[in-house]
């Protein structure tokens, strides 16, 4: 028989959740250990977050290269329908205040991104520098030939009618499109990501009547006619 590598207490510690270790450090008042474990927990989450991000982009690339852009759209619609049943439930309130606050809170789950929010009389603009998923995937080199994730070549409503659109980012025009089709107008707007992935925007108009018509046209939609 070979000698044991770990003691029972070492195995128990290895299997303990980081959040539980952090709670124990908080109970002891050990500020340095709390900071260390908080960073450890964030890094652990980021590792899985990035793994799933690349996994999804890889699956979408496989679909695009074999079935084209419309198969990517069909797959995204199917998957996000399941997602909306279990995780990202439709919002109960769609007023601007709720949408901005819930989006800012939800985007905290993206890793290693910074957010700024600017409000004027017409709208609120939330800027990610970079987006913690699509933007970082660009900056990580996911679309470079060595990795080979797909860019959708042809402009269409699922690419904001821009060419060479990163396949992972297709969900942004789809979310915009679904809101217009399902609710009659945008809940928020996105723009195509910067080529270098440096930032992306969420735009919340206080009055949908002020949304420029170009945002509808690039999705193949018409701006709703509103009664005076």
Secondary structure, 3 states (H helix, E strand, C coil): CCCCCCCHHHHHHHCCCHHHHHHHHHHHCCHHHHHHHHHHHHHHHHHHHHHHHHHHHHHHHHHHHHHCHHHHHHHHHHHHHHHHHHCCCCCCCCCHHHHHHHHHHHHHHCCCCCEEEEECCCEEEEEECCCCCHHHHHHCCCCCCCCCCCEECCCCHHHCCCCCEEHHHHHHHHHHHHHHHHHCCCCCEECCCCCCCCCEEEEEECCHHHCCCHHHHCCCCCCCCCCC
